[in-house]
Amino acid sequence: MSDIEVTVRPAVAADALAVAELHVARISEGFLSQLGAGFLRRLYRRIVASHEGFVLVAESDGRTVGFAAGVTDVGRLYRDFLVRDGIVAGVAAAPRILRSWRRVLETLRYPAGDDDLPAAEVLSVAVDARTVARGVGGRLVEAALDEFRRRGTRAVKVVAGADNGAALALYAGRGFVPRARISIHEGTPSEVLVWSSS
Protein backbone atom coordinates (compact mmCIF):
# COMPACT_ATOMS: atom_id res chain seq x y z
CA MET A 1 0.00 0.00 0.00
CA SER A 2 1.16 3.52 -0.62
CA ASP A 3 1.45 6.45 1.70
CA ILE A 4 -1.70 8.45 2.37
CA GLU A 5 -2.09 12.18 2.82
CA VAL A 6 -1.37 12.71 6.51
CA THR A 7 -0.72 15.76 8.64
CA VAL A 8 1.26 15.34 11.86
CA ARG A 9 0.76 18.01 14.51
CA PRO A 10 1.21 18.49 18.26
CA ALA A 11 -1.79 17.26 20.21
CA VAL A 12 -3.89 19.46 22.43
CA ALA A 13 -5.95 18.41 25.44
CA ALA A 14 -9.03 17.92 23.25
CA ASP A 15 -7.20 15.15 21.35
CA ALA A 16 -6.76 13.02 24.47
CA LEU A 17 -9.94 10.98 24.02
CA ALA A 18 -9.18 10.01 20.40
CA VAL A 19 -5.62 9.14 21.40
CA ALA A 20 -6.82 7.06 24.38
CA GLU A 21 -9.34 5.18 22.25
CA LEU A 22 -6.69 4.47 19.61
CA HIS A 23 -4.32 3.25 22.34
CA VAL A 24 -6.92 0.80 23.68
CA ALA A 25 -7.82 -0.42 20.19
CA ARG A 26 -4.28 -0.86 18.86
CA ILE A 27 -1.89 -1.49 21.78
CA SER A 28 -2.55 -4.85 23.37
CA GLU A 29 0.89 -5.17 24.97
CA GLY A 30 1.55 -3.83 28.41
CA PHE A 31 -0.88 -3.00 31.13
CA LEU A 32 -2.16 0.50 30.41
CA SER A 33 -4.67 -0.59 27.75
CA GLN A 34 -6.40 -2.74 30.35
CA LEU A 35 -7.16 0.34 32.44
CA GLY A 36 -9.49 1.67 29.75
CA ALA A 37 -9.95 4.80 27.68
CA GLY A 38 -11.01 6.95 30.65
CA PHE A 39 -7.76 6.34 32.50
CA LEU A 40 -5.68 6.76 29.34
CA ARG A 41 -7.49 9.98 28.43
CA ARG A 42 -6.37 11.49 31.71
CA LEU A 43 -2.83 10.16 31.22
CA TYR A 44 -2.51 11.61 27.72
CA ARG A 45 -3.95 14.95 28.86
CA ARG A 46 -1.22 15.01 31.51
CA ILE A 47 1.45 14.21 28.90
CA VAL A 48 0.18 17.02 26.65
CA ALA A 49 0.22 19.46 29.59
CA SER A 50 3.60 18.34 30.93
CA HIS A 51 6.87 20.12 30.21
CA GLU A 52 8.39 16.64 30.14
CA GLY A 53 6.20 15.19 27.43
CA PHE A 54 4.47 15.56 24.10
CA VAL A 55 1.88 13.80 21.99
CA LEU A 56 1.84 14.04 18.20
CA VAL A 57 -1.34 13.27 16.26
CA ALA A 58 -1.55 12.07 12.66
CA GLU A 59 -4.69 13.15 10.82
CA SER A 60 -6.10 12.19 7.44
CA ASP A 61 -9.34 13.62 6.07
CA GLY A 62 -10.13 15.16 9.47
CA ARG A 63 -9.79 11.90 11.35
CA THR A 64 -7.12 10.83 13.84
CA VAL A 65 -5.26 7.91 12.25
CA GLY A 66 -2.30 7.66 14.60
CA PHE A 67 -0.34 9.15 17.44
CA ALA A 68 3.06 9.06 19.11
CA ALA A 69 3.76 10.04 22.70
CA GLY A 70 7.17 10.82 24.14
CA VAL A 71 8.66 12.09 27.35
CA THR A 72 12.08 13.38 28.35
CA ASP A 73 11.93 11.65 31.76
CA VAL A 74 9.38 8.85 32.14
CA GLY A 75 9.87 8.50 35.91
CA ARG A 76 9.24 12.19 36.49
CA LEU A 77 6.16 12.11 34.26
CA TYR A 78 4.65 9.14 36.14
CA ARG A 79 5.30 10.84 39.50
CA ASP A 80 3.65 14.03 38.24
CA PHE A 81 0.68 12.01 36.95
CA LEU A 82 0.27 10.24 40.30
CA VAL A 83 0.37 13.51 42.25
CA ARG A 84 -1.93 15.50 39.95
CA ASP A 85 -4.24 12.84 38.52
CA GLY A 86 -3.72 9.67 40.51
CA ILE A 87 -6.80 9.79 42.73
CA VAL A 88 -9.31 10.67 40.01
CA ALA A 89 -7.74 8.29 37.47
CA GLY A 90 -7.49 5.57 40.11
CA VAL A 91 -11.14 5.88 41.10
CA ALA A 92 -12.21 5.72 37.44
CA ALA A 93 -10.21 2.54 36.87
CA ALA A 94 -10.59 1.07 40.39
CA PRO A 95 -12.19 -2.26 39.44
CA ARG A 96 -9.51 -2.93 36.82
CA ILE A 97 -6.73 -1.81 39.16
CA LEU A 98 -7.95 -4.07 41.98
CA ARG A 99 -8.09 -7.07 39.66
CA SER A 100 -4.55 -6.41 38.45
CA TRP A 101 -2.81 -4.88 41.45
CA ARG A 102 0.46 -6.75 40.81
CA ARG A 103 0.70 -5.32 37.31
CA VAL A 104 -0.01 -1.85 38.70
CA LEU A 105 2.96 -2.20 41.07
CA GLU A 106 5.17 -3.51 38.27
CA THR A 107 4.20 -0.55 36.09
CA LEU A 108 4.87 1.95 38.88
CA ARG A 109 8.34 0.46 39.45
CA TYR A 110 9.26 1.06 35.82
CA PRO A 111 11.76 2.46 35.06
CA ALA A 112 13.74 0.85 37.83
CA GLY A 113 17.40 0.42 38.36
CA ASP A 114 20.46 2.50 37.89
CA ASP A 115 21.31 1.49 34.35
CA ASP A 116 22.80 3.39 31.47
CA LEU A 117 19.53 3.67 29.55
CA PRO A 118 18.33 7.16 28.60
CA ALA A 119 15.62 8.79 30.70
CA ALA A 120 13.81 9.96 27.54
CA GLU A 121 11.35 7.50 26.02
CA VAL A 122 8.95 7.01 23.16
CA LEU A 123 6.03 5.88 25.32
CA SER A 124 3.60 4.74 22.66
CA VAL A 125 2.92 4.76 18.96
CA ALA A 126 -0.35 3.54 17.46
CA VAL A 127 -1.87 3.65 14.01
CA ASP A 128 -5.51 3.04 13.11
CA ALA A 129 -6.13 -0.45 11.70
CA ARG A 130 -7.36 0.99 8.39
CA THR A 131 -4.12 2.93 8.00
CA VAL A 132 -1.48 0.35 8.97
CA ALA A 133 1.25 -0.35 6.38
CA ARG A 134 0.91 3.09 4.80
CA GLY A 135 3.93 4.78 6.35
CA VAL A 136 2.08 6.61 9.13
CA GLY A 137 3.90 4.82 11.96
CA GLY A 138 7.28 5.70 10.47
CA ARG A 139 6.27 9.33 10.01
CA LEU A 140 5.15 9.51 13.64
CA VAL A 141 8.39 8.00 14.97
CA GLU A 142 10.44 10.40 12.81
CA ALA A 143 8.35 13.35 14.03
CA ALA A 144 8.86 12.22 17.63
CA LEU A 145 12.63 12.03 17.11
CA ASP A 146 12.53 15.54 15.60
CA GLU A 147 10.71 16.74 18.73
CA PHE A 148 13.29 15.11 20.98
CA ARG A 149 16.07 16.80 18.98
CA ARG A 150 14.26 20.14 19.29
CA ARG A 151 14.23 19.64 23.05
CA GLY A 152 17.96 18.91 23.08
CA THR A 153 17.55 15.22 23.89
CA ARG A 154 20.44 13.21 22.49
CA ALA A 155 19.31 9.66 23.34
CA VAL A 156 15.88 8.04 23.56
CA LYS A 157 14.68 4.56 24.47
CA VAL A 158 11.59 2.62 23.46
CA VAL A 159 10.23 -0.60 24.92
CA ALA A 160 8.49 -3.08 22.63
CA GLY A 161 7.29 -6.62 23.17
CA ALA A 162 10.02 -9.09 22.30
CA ASP A 163 7.58 -10.89 20.00
CA ASN A 164 6.27 -7.72 18.31
CA GLY A 165 8.22 -8.00 15.07
CA ALA A 166 6.41 -5.12 13.37
CA ALA A 167 7.24 -2.65 16.15
CA LEU A 168 10.84 -3.85 16.42
CA ALA A 169 11.29 -3.42 12.65
CA LEU A 170 9.66 0.03 12.73
CA TYR A 171 12.10 1.28 15.37
CA ALA A 172 15.15 -0.45 13.85
CA GLY A 173 14.31 1.26 10.56
CA ARG A 174 14.55 4.63 12.33
CA GLY A 175 17.97 3.97 13.87
CA PHE A 176 17.04 2.36 17.19
CA VAL A 177 19.36 -0.47 18.26
CA PRO A 178 18.64 -3.23 20.79
CA ARG A 179 20.17 -2.46 24.18
CA ALA A 180 18.50 -4.70 26.78
CA ARG A 181 15.84 -7.30 27.37
CA ILE A 182 13.56 -6.66 30.35
CA SER A 183 10.31 -7.87 31.86
CA ILE A 184 8.25 -4.98 33.20
CA HIS A 185 5.49 -7.52 33.81
CA GLU A 186 6.54 -10.97 34.97
CA GLY A 187 6.64 -13.48 32.14
CA THR A 188 6.35 -10.86 29.40
CA PRO A 189 9.77 -10.14 27.84
CA SER A 190 10.33 -6.81 26.15
CA GLU A 191 13.17 -5.36 24.13
CA VAL A 192 14.60 -1.97 24.98
CA LEU A 193 15.93 -0.20 21.91
CA VAL A 194 17.90 3.04 22.00
CA TRP A 195 18.27 5.81 19.45
CA SER A 196 21.13 8.27 19.70
CA SER A 197 21.74 11.47 17.77
CA SER A 198 25.52 11.09 18.00
KOLMINU-450314 format. One record per atom (N, C-alpha, C): x, y, z; residue in three letters; atom name. Coordinates in steps of 0.02 Angstrom, whole numbers. Layout:
KOLMINU-450314
SITE   east  north     up rest atom
SITE      X      Y      Z  ALA   CA
...
//
This chain:
KOLMINU-450314
SITE   east  north     up rest atom
SITE     42    -59      0  MET    N
SITE      0      0      0  MET   CA
SITE     44     62      0  MET    C
SITE     19    115    -27  SER    N
SITE     58    176    -31  SER   CA
SITE     42    222     28  SER    C
SITE     84    273     33  ASP    N
SITE     72    322     85  ASP   CA
SITE      6    357     72  ASP    C
SITE    -24    383    125  ILE    N
SITE    -85    422    118  ILE   CA
SITE    -69    494    139  ILE    C
SITE   -113    539    122  GLU    N
SITE   -105    609    141  GLU   CA
SITE   -117    617    215  GLU    C
SITE    -64    631    253  VAL    N
SITE    -69    635    326  VAL   CA
SITE    -35    699    349  VAL    C
SITE    -66    731    398  THR    N
SITE    -36    788    432  THR   CA
SITE    -18    767    503  THR    C
SITE     42    782    524  VAL    N
SITE     63    767    593  VAL   CA
SITE     70    833    629  VAL    C
SITE     38    838    687  ARG    N
SITE     38    901    725  ARG   CA
SITE     41    885    800  ARG    C
SITE     63    935    840  PRO    N
SITE     61    925    913  PRO   CA
SITE    -11    918    936  PRO    C
SITE    -23    873    982  ALA    N
SITE    -89    863   1011  ALA   CA
SITE   -105    918   1060  ALA    C
SITE   -169    929   1069  VAL    N
SITE   -195    973   1122  VAL   CA
SITE   -238    930   1167  VAL    C
SITE   -259    959   1223  ALA    N
SITE   -298    920   1272  ALA   CA
SITE   -359    889   1241  ALA    C
SITE   -391    922   1194  ALA    N
SITE   -452    896   1163  ALA   CA
SITE   -439    832   1122  ALA    C
SITE   -377    818   1105  ASP    N
SITE   -360    758   1067  ASP   CA
SITE   -354    696   1112  ASP    C
SITE   -353    706   1178  ALA    N
SITE   -338    651   1223  ALA   CA
SITE   -386    592   1218  ALA    C
SITE   -450    604   1206  LEU    N
SITE   -497    549   1201  LEU   CA
SITE   -484    507   1139  LEU    C
SITE   -474    538   1082  ALA    N
SITE   -459    501   1020  ALA   CA
SITE   -394    461   1027  ALA    C
SITE   -344    491   1059  VAL    N
SITE   -281    457   1070  VAL   CA
SITE   -291    397   1117  VAL    C
SITE   -328    408   1171  ALA    N
SITE   -341    353   1219  ALA   CA
SITE   -378    296   1186  ALA    C
SITE   -429    312   1146  GLU    N
SITE   -467    259   1112  GLU   CA
SITE   -424    221   1062  GLU    C
SITE   -380    256   1027  LEU    N
SITE   -335    223    981  LEU   CA
SITE   -285    179   1018  LEU    C
SITE   -261    203   1075  HIS    N
SITE   -216    163   1117  HIS   CA
SITE   -250     97   1136  HIS    C
SITE   -311    100   1162  VAL    N
SITE   -346     40   1184  VAL   CA
SITE   -358     -7   1125  VAL    C
SITE   -375     20   1068  ALA    N
SITE   -391    -21   1009  ALA   CA
SITE   -329    -53    978  ALA    C
SITE   -272    -20    982  ARG    N
SITE   -214    -43    943  ARG   CA
SITE   -154    -67    984  ARG    C
SITE   -152    -54   1049  ILE    N
SITE    -94    -75   1089  ILE   CA
SITE   -118   -126   1139  ILE    C
SITE   -105   -189   1124  SER    N
SITE   -127   -242   1169  SER   CA
SITE    -73   -261   1218  SER    C
SITE    -11   -243   1204  GLU    N
SITE     44   -259   1249  GLU   CA
SITE     41   -213   1309  GLU    C
SITE     74   -234   1362  GLY    N
SITE     77   -191   1420  GLY   CA
SITE     13   -192   1460  GLY    C
SITE     10   -150   1508  PHE    N
SITE    -44   -150   1557  PHE   CA
SITE    -92    -92   1548  PHE    C
SITE    -68    -36   1522  LEU    N
SITE   -108     25   1521  LEU   CA
SITE   -173     17   1481  LEU    C
SITE   -172    -20   1427  SER    N
SITE   -233    -29   1387  SER   CA
SITE   -289    -60   1429  SER    C
SITE   -271   -103   1476  GLN    N
SITE   -320   -137   1518  GLN   CA
SITE   -356    -89   1565  GLN    C
SITE   -327    -31   1576  LEU    N
SITE   -358     17   1622  LEU   CA
SITE   -413     58   1588  LEU    C
SITE   -419     53   1523  GLY    N
SITE   -474     83   1487  GLY   CA
SITE   -461    153   1462  GLY    C
SITE   -505    175   1417  ALA    N
SITE   -497    240   1384  ALA   CA
SITE   -503    299   1433  ALA    C
SITE   -544    293   1485  GLY    N
SITE   -551    348   1533  GLY   CA
SITE   -485    362   1569  GLY    C
SITE   -453    309   1592  PHE    N
SITE   -388    317   1625  PHE   CA
SITE   -337    345   1576  PHE    C
SITE   -334    316   1516  LEU    N
SITE   -284    338   1467  LEU   CA
SITE   -297    410   1444  LEU    C
SITE   -360    430   1440  ARG    N
SITE   -375    499   1422  ARG   CA
SITE   -342    547   1471  ARG    C
SITE   -349    532   1534  ARG    N
SITE   -319    575   1586  ARG   CA
SITE   -242    573   1580  ARG    C
SITE   -214    514   1568  LEU    N
SITE   -141    508   1561  LEU   CA
SITE   -116    549   1502  LEU    C
SITE   -149    543   1444  TYR    N
SITE   -126    581   1386  TYR   CA
SITE   -137    656   1393  TYR    C
SITE   -189    676   1429  ARG    N
SITE   -197    747   1443  ARG   CA
SITE   -140    773   1486  ARG    C
SITE   -118    732   1534  ARG    N
SITE    -61    751   1575  ARG   CA
SITE      2    755   1533  ARG    C
SITE     13    709   1488  ILE    N
SITE     73    710   1445  ILE   CA
SITE     72    774   1402  ILE    C
SITE     15    790   1373  VAL    N
SITE      9    851   1332  VAL   CA
SITE     24    913   1374  VAL    C
SITE      2    914   1436  ALA    N
SITE     11    973   1480  ALA   CA
SITE     81    977   1510  ALA    C
SITE    116    921   1512  SER    N
SITE    180    917   1546  SER   CA
SITE    236    950   1506  SER    C
SITE    283    981   1542  HIS    N
SITE    343   1006   1510  HIS   CA
SITE    388    948   1490  HIS    C
SITE    379    891   1521  GLU    N
SITE    419    832   1507  GLU   CA
SITE    398    796   1444  GLU    C
SITE    335    803   1424  GLY    N
SITE    310    759   1371  GLY   CA
SITE    278    794   1313  GLY    C
SITE    259    754   1264  PHE    N
SITE    224    778   1205  PHE   CA
SITE    185    720   1175  PHE    C
SITE    132    738   1139  VAL    N
SITE     94    690   1099  VAL   CA
SITE     87    721   1031  VAL    C
SITE    101    681    979  LEU    N
SITE     92    702    910  LEU   CA
SITE     34    662    881  LEU    C
SITE     -8    695    843  VAL    N
SITE    -67    664    813  VAL   CA
SITE    -60    665    737  VAL    C
SITE    -75    608    706  ALA    N
SITE    -78    604    633  ALA   CA
SITE   -151    606    612  ALA    C
SITE   -166    650    565  GLU    N
SITE   -235    657    541  GLU   CA
SITE   -237    648    466  GLU    C
SITE   -291    617    443  SER    N
SITE   -305    610    372  SER   CA
SITE   -380    620    362  SER    C
SITE   -396    665    317  ASP    N
SITE   -467    681    303  ASP   CA
SITE   -505    698    367  ASP    C
SITE   -474    735    412  GLY    N
SITE   -506    758    473  GLY   CA
SITE   -514    706    528  GLY    C
SITE   -483    649    519  ARG    N
SITE   -489    595    568  ARG   CA
SITE   -421    577    596  ARG    C
SITE   -418    562    661  THR    N
SITE   -356    541    692  THR   CA
SITE   -341    470    670  THR    C
SITE   -282    462    637  VAL    N
SITE   -263    396    613  VAL   CA
SITE   -202    368    648  VAL    C
SITE   -173    407    694  GLY    N
SITE   -115    383    730  GLY   CA
SITE    -91    435    780  GLY    C
SITE    -48    412    824  PHE    N
SITE    -17    457    872  PHE   CA
SITE     49    429    896  PHE    C
SITE     91    472    922  ALA    N
SITE    153    453    956  ALA   CA
SITE    159    496   1018  ALA    C
SITE    178    465   1073  ALA    N
SITE    188    502   1135  ALA   CA
SITE    260    492   1158  ALA    C
SITE    290    545   1182  GLY    N
SITE    358    541   1207  GLY   CA
SITE    367    583   1269  GLY    C
SITE    420    569   1305  VAL    N
SITE    433    604   1368  VAL   CA
SITE    508    607   1379  VAL    C
SITE    532    662   1406  THR    N
SITE    604    669   1417  THR   CA
SITE    627    633   1481  THR    C
SITE    580    620   1527  ASP    N
SITE    596    583   1588  ASP   CA
SITE    534    546   1610  ASP    C
SITE    530    481   1594  VAL    N
SITE    469    442   1607  VAL   CA
SITE    454    437   1682  VAL    C
SITE    505    429   1723  GLY    N
SITE    494    425   1795  GLY   CA
SITE    463    489   1823  GLY    C
SITE    489    545   1801  ARG    N
SITE    462    610   1824  ARG   CA
SITE    390    619   1800  ARG    C
SITE    376    599   1739  LEU    N
SITE    308    605   1713  LEU   CA
SITE    260    563   1754  LEU    C
SITE    277    501   1768  TYR    N
SITE    233    457   1807  TYR   CA
SITE    222    484   1877  TYR    C
SITE    274    512   1908  ARG    N
SITE    265    542   1975  ARG   CA
SITE    218    602   1972  ARG    C
SITE    226    643   1921  ASP    N
SITE    182    701   1912  ASP   CA
SITE    110    679   1901  ASP    C
SITE    101    627   1860  PHE    N
SITE     34    601   1847  PHE   CA
SITE      2    575   1912  PHE    C
SITE     41    539   1952  LEU    N
SITE     13    512   2015  LEU   CA
SITE     -8    568   2062  LEU    C
SITE     33    620   2067  VAL    N
SITE     18    676   2112  VAL   CA
SITE    -42    716   2088  VAL    C
SITE    -45    731   2024  ARG    N
SITE    -96    775   1998  ARG   CA
SITE   -161    739   1977  ARG    C
SITE   -154    677   1955  ASP    N
SITE   -212    642   1926  ASP   CA
SITE   -226    574   1958  ASP    C
SITE   -182    552   2001  GLY    N
SITE   -186    483   2026  GLY   CA
SITE   -251    464   2058  GLY    C
SITE   -279    507   2100  ILE    N
SITE   -340    489   2136  ILE   CA
SITE   -399    484   2088  ILE    C
SITE   -409    535   2047  VAL    N
SITE   -465    533   2000  VAL   CA
SITE   -458    476   1950  VAL    C
SITE   -398    469   1922  ALA    N
SITE   -387    415   1873  ALA   CA
SITE   -394    347   1907  ALA    C
SITE   -370    341   1969  GLY    N
SITE   -375    278   2005  GLY   CA
SITE   -446    259   2021  GLY    C
SITE   -487    308   2040  VAL    N
SITE   -557    294   2055  VAL   CA
SITE   -592    271   1991  VAL    C
SITE   -578    304   1935  ALA    N
SITE   -611    286   1872  ALA   CA
SITE   -593    215   1850  ALA    C
SITE   -533    193   1865  ALA    N
SITE   -511    127   1843  ALA   CA
SITE   -507     78   1901  ALA    C
SITE   -537     94   1958  ALA    N
SITE   -530     54   2019  ALA   CA
SITE   -544    -21   2010  ALA    C
SITE   -598    -40   1979  PRO    N
SITE   -610   -113   1972  PRO   CA
SITE   -554   -148   1933  PRO    C
SITE   -529   -116   1880  ARG    N
SITE   -475   -146   1841  ARG   CA
SITE   -410   -147   1881  ARG    C
SITE   -398    -94   1918  ILE    N
SITE   -337    -90   1958  ILE   CA
SITE   -337   -144   2012  ILE    C
SITE   -393   -153   2046  LEU    N
SITE   -398   -203   2099  LEU   CA
SITE   -387   -274   2072  LEU    C
SITE   -414   -288   2013  ARG    N
SITE   -405   -354   1983  ARG   CA
SITE   -332   -366   1963  ARG    C
SITE   -295   -313   1949  SER    N
SITE   -227   -320   1922  SER   CA
SITE   -176   -283   1965  SER    C
SITE   -183   -285   2029  TRP    N
SITE   -140   -244   2073  TRP   CA
SITE    -66   -259   2065  TRP    C
SITE    -49   -322   2051  ARG    N
SITE     23   -337   2041  ARG   CA
SITE     51   -301   1980  ARG    C
SITE     12   -300   1926  ARG    N
SITE     35   -266   1865  ARG   CA
SITE     40   -191   1876  ARG    C
SITE     -5   -164   1918  VAL    N
SITE     -1    -93   1935  VAL   CA
SITE     66    -78   1969  VAL    C
SITE     84   -119   2018  LEU    N
SITE    148   -110   2053  LEU   CA
SITE    207   -117   2007  LEU    C
SITE    204   -167   1962  GLU    N
SITE    258   -176   1913  GLU   CA
SITE    265   -114   1869  GLU    C
SITE    209    -87   1847  THR    N
SITE    210    -27   1804  THR   CA
SITE    238     32   1842  THR    C
SITE    219     40   1905  LEU    N
SITE    243     97   1944  LEU   CA
SITE    318     92   1958  LEU    C
SITE    345     32   1961  ARG    N
SITE    417     23   1973  ARG   CA
SITE    458     38   1910  ARG    C
SITE    426     39   1852  TYR    N
SITE    463     53   1791  TYR   CA
SITE    469    129   1783  TYR    C
SITE    525    157   1763  PRO    N
SITE    588    123   1753  PRO   CA
SITE    623    114   1820  PRO    C
SITE    651     57   1829  ALA    N
SITE    687     43   1892  ALA   CA
SITE    760     32   1876  ALA    C
SITE    800     36   1927  GLY    N
SITE    870     21   1918  GLY   CA
SITE    911     82   1904  GLY    C
SITE    975     71   1905  ASP    N
SITE   1023    125   1895  ASP   CA
SITE   1065    108   1833  ASP    C
SITE   1031     97   1777  ASP    N
SITE   1066     74   1717  ASP   CA
SITE   1087    133   1674  ASP    C
SITE   1116    117   1618  ASP    N
SITE   1140    170   1573  ASP   CA
SITE   1090    186   1518  ASP    C
SITE   1027    168   1527  LEU    N
SITE    977    183   1478  LEU   CA
SITE    956    257   1483  LEU    C
SITE    938    288   1427  PRO    N
SITE    916    358   1430  PRO   CA
SITE    852    366   1470  PRO    C
SITE    843    424   1499  ALA    N
SITE    781    440   1535  ALA   CA
SITE    724    454   1486  ALA    C
SITE    741    481   1428  ALA    N
SITE    690    498   1377  ALA   CA
SITE    664    434   1345  ALA    C
SITE    598    435   1328  GLU    N
SITE    568    375   1301  GLU   CA
SITE    511    391   1253  GLU    C
SITE    508    352   1199  VAL    N
SITE    448    351   1158  VAL   CA
SITE    400    305   1196  VAL    C
SITE    347    333   1224  LEU    N
SITE    302    294   1266  LEU   CA
SITE    255    249   1226  LEU    C
SITE    228    276   1172  SER    N
SITE    180    237   1133  SER   CA
SITE    173    266   1063  SER    C
SITE    161    220   1017  VAL    N
SITE    146    238    948  VAL   CA
SITE     90    191    926  VAL    C
SITE     37    219    898  ALA    N
SITE    -17    177    873  ALA   CA
SITE    -44    207    809  ALA    C
SITE    -65    162    764  VAL    N
SITE    -94    183    700  VAL   CA
SITE   -159    145    691  VAL    C
SITE   -210    181    669  ASP    N
SITE   -276    152    655  ASP   CA
SITE   -270     91    610  ASP    C
SITE   -310     40    623  ALA    N
SITE   -307    -23    585  ALA   CA
SITE   -316    -12    510  ALA    C
SITE   -356     37    491  ARG    N
SITE   -368     49    419  ARG   CA
SITE   -310     85    386  ARG    C
SITE   -261    106    426  THR    N
SITE   -206    147    400  THR   CA
SITE   -139    111    407  THR    C
SITE   -137     54    439  VAL    N
SITE    -74     17    449  VAL   CA
SITE    -43      2    381  VAL    C
SITE     23     -1    379  ALA    N
SITE     62    -17    319  ALA   CA
SITE     60     37    266  ALA    C
SITE     47     98    287  ARG    N
SITE     46    154    240  ARG   CA
SITE     96    208    258  ARG    C
SITE    143    192    301  GLY    N
SITE    196    239    318  GLY   CA
SITE    182    287    374  GLY    C
SITE    123    283    404  VAL    N
SITE    104    331    457  VAL   CA
SITE    145    319    520  VAL    C
SITE    155    256    539  GLY    N
SITE    195    241    598  GLY   CA
SITE    266    268    592  GLY    C
SITE    296    259    534  GLY    N
SITE    364    285    523  GLY   CA
SITE    366    361    527  GLY    C
SITE    316    393    497  ARG    N
SITE    314    467    501  ARG   CA
SITE    307    491    573  ARG    C
SITE    266    455    612  LEU    N
SITE    257    475    682  LEU   CA
SITE    322    467    722  LEU    C
SITE    356    411    712  VAL    N
SITE    419    400    748  VAL   CA
SITE    470    453    728  VAL    C
SITE    475    468    663  GLU    N
SITE    522    520    640  GLU   CA
SITE    504    588    669  GLU    C
SITE    439    604    672  ALA    N
SITE    418    668    701  ALA   CA
SITE    434    670    776  ALA    C
SITE    426    613    810  ALA    N
SITE    443    611    881  ALA   CA
SITE    518    622    891  ALA    C
SITE    559    591    850  LEU    N
SITE    631    601    855  LEU   CA
SITE    649    674    841  LEU    C
SITE    615    705    793  ASP    N
SITE    626    777    780  ASP   CA
SITE    609    819    842  ASP    C
SITE    555    800    876  GLU    N
SITE    535    837    937  GLU   CA
SITE    587    827    991  GLU    C
SITE    612    767    999  PHE    N
SITE    665    755   1049  PHE   CA
SITE    726    797   1032  PHE    C
SITE    746    799    969  ARG    N
SITE    804    840    949  ARG   CA
SITE    791    913    965  ARG    C
SITE    730    937    950  ARG    N
SITE    713   1007    964  ARG   CA
SITE    720   1023   1038  ARG    C
SITE    706    973   1080  ARG    N
SITE    711    982   1153  ARG   CA
SITE    782    971   1178  ARG    C
SITE    828    956   1134  GLY    N
SITE    898    946   1154  GLY   CA
SITE    912    877   1181  GLY    C
SITE    868    829   1170  THR    N
SITE    877    761   1195  THR   CA
SITE    920    723   1145  THR    C
SITE    974    693   1169  ARG    N
SITE   1022    660   1124  ARG   CA
SITE   1014    585   1121  ARG    C
SITE    976    555   1167  ALA    N
SITE    965    483   1167  ALA   CA
SITE    896    468   1193  ALA    C
SITE    863    419   1162  VAL    N
SITE    794    402   1178  VAL   CA
SITE    787    326   1177  VAL    C
SITE    748    300   1224  LYS    N
SITE    734    228   1223  LYS   CA
SITE    662    216   1205  LYS    C
SITE    648    154   1185  VAL    N
SITE    579    131   1173  VAL   CA
SITE    577     59   1195  VAL    C
SITE    521     39   1224  VAL    N
SITE    511    -30   1246  VAL   CA
SITE    457    -61   1202  VAL    C
SITE    473   -119   1174  ALA    N
SITE    424   -154   1131  ALA   CA
SITE    425   -228   1151  ALA    C
SITE    369   -260   1144  GLY    N
SITE    364   -331   1159  GLY   CA
SITE    415   -369   1118  GLY    C
SITE    449   -416   1149  ALA    N
SITE    501   -455   1115  ALA   CA
SITE    474   -493   1055  ALA    C
SITE    409   -508   1056  ASP    N
SITE    379   -544   1000  ASP   CA
SITE    341   -499    951  ASP    C
SITE    348   -434    959  ASN    N
SITE    314   -386    915  ASN   CA
SITE    361   -366    858  ASN    C
SITE    365   -410    809  GLY    N
SITE    411   -400    753  GLY   CA
SITE    399   -336    715  GLY    C
SITE    336   -317    706  ALA    N
SITE    320   -256    668  ALA   CA
SITE    347   -194    704  ALA    C
SITE    337   -191    770  ALA    N
SITE    362   -133    807  ALA   CA
SITE    438   -132    808  ALA    C
SITE    469   -190    819  LEU    N
SITE    542   -192    821  LEU   CA
SITE    571   -170    754  LEU    C
SITE    541   -191    699  ALA    N
SITE    564   -171    632  ALA   CA
SITE    554    -96    621  ALA    C
SITE    497    -70    644  LEU    N
SITE    483      1    637  LEU   CA
SITE    538     42    670  LEU    C
SITE    555     25    732  TYR    N
SITE    605     64    769  TYR   CA
SITE    675     53    740  TYR    C
SITE    691     -9    722  ALA    N
SITE    757    -23    693  ALA   CA
SITE    766     17    628  ALA    C
SITE    713     25    590  GLY    N
SITE    716     63    528  GLY   CA
SITE    726    137    539  GLY    C
SITE    717    161    600  ARG    N
SITE    728    232    616  ARG   CA
SITE    791    241    658  ARG    C
SITE    834    191    661  GLY    N
SITE    898    199    693  GLY   CA
SITE    902    176    765  GLY    C
SITE    849    146    792  PHE    N
SITE    852    118    860  PHE   CA
SITE    890     52    857  PHE    C
SITE    931     40    909  VAL    N
SITE    968    -23    913  VAL   CA
SITE    951    -58    979  VAL    C
SITE    948   -125    978  PRO    N
SITE    932   -162   1040  PRO   CA
SITE    985   -148   1093  PRO    C
SITE    962   -137   1154  ARG    N
SITE   1009   -123   1209  ARG   CA
SITE    999   -171   1268  ARG    C
SITE    937   -192   1281  ALA    N
SITE    925   -235   1339  ALA   CA
SITE    861   -274   1329  ALA    C
SITE    855   -327   1366  ARG    N
SITE    792   -365   1369  ARG   CA
SITE    769   -362   1441  ARG    C
SITE    705   -341   1451  ILE    N
SITE    678   -333   1518  ILE   CA
SITE    610   -366   1522  ILE    C
SITE    584   -371   1582  SER    N
SITE    516   -394   1593  SER   CA
SITE    484   -345   1642  SER    C
SITE    448   -296   1616  ILE    N
SITE    413   -249   1660  ILE   CA
SITE    359   -288   1697  ILE    C
SITE    325   -332   1661  HIS    N
SITE    275   -376   1691  HIS   CA
SITE    301   -447   1687  HIS    C
SITE    299   -481   1743  GLU    N
SITE    327   -548   1748  GLU   CA
SITE    302   -594   1692  GLU    C
SITE    349   -627   1660  GLY    N
SITE    332   -674   1607  GLY   CA
SITE    320   -643   1539  GLY    C
SITE    329   -577   1533  THR    N
SITE    318   -543   1470  THR   CA
SITE    382   -507   1450  THR    C
SITE    425   -539   1410  PRO    N
SITE    488   -507   1392  PRO   CA
SITE    478   -450   1343  PRO    C
SITE    518   -398   1352  SER    N
SITE    517   -340   1307  SER   CA
SITE    587   -323   1288  SER    C
SITE    594   -294   1230  GLU    N
SITE    658   -268   1206  GLU   CA
SITE    661   -193   1219  GLU    C
SITE    718   -170   1243  VAL    N
SITE    730    -99   1249  VAL   CA
SITE    777    -80   1193  VAL    C
SITE    755    -34   1151  LEU    N
SITE    796    -10   1096  LEU   CA
SITE    813     63   1110  LEU    C
SITE    872     84   1086  VAL    N
SITE    895    152   1100  VAL   CA
SITE    915    186   1035  VAL    C
SITE    893    247   1028  TRP    N
SITE    914    291    973  TRP   CA
SITE    959    344   1001  TRP    C
SITE   1011    361    964  SER    N
SITE   1057    413    985  SER   CA
SITE   1071    460    927  SER    C
SITE   1074    524    941  SER    N
SITE   1087    574    888  SER   CA
SITE   1161    579    872  SER    C
SITE   1204    548    912  SER    N
SITE   1276    555    900  SER   CA
SITE   1302    506    848  SER    C
//
